[in-house]
Amino acid sequence: MTWTARLWTYVRDDRPAGDATPPAVWFTYTPDRKGIHSQTHLAKFEGVLQADAYAGFNALFDDGTVREAAC
């Protein structure tokens, strides 16, 4: 039997933009790949999100607080 899970990886590095906040990487695991996980992880995030074409990210772009930078 196989399971489809997800290892979520979030990376932040705004150094070229002149931001003094240090870069960071965060990894988290979920037992499935439902879009609610990315929505929960990034609930307070505002800004530009570079993401792959995974449909689970789509709801993040609905209200305009998160803007998509497609890869």
Secondary structure, 3 states (H helix, E strand, C coil): CCCCCEEEEEEECCHHHCCCCCCEEEEEEECCCCHHHHHHHCCCCCEEEEECCCHHHHHHHCCCCEEEEEC
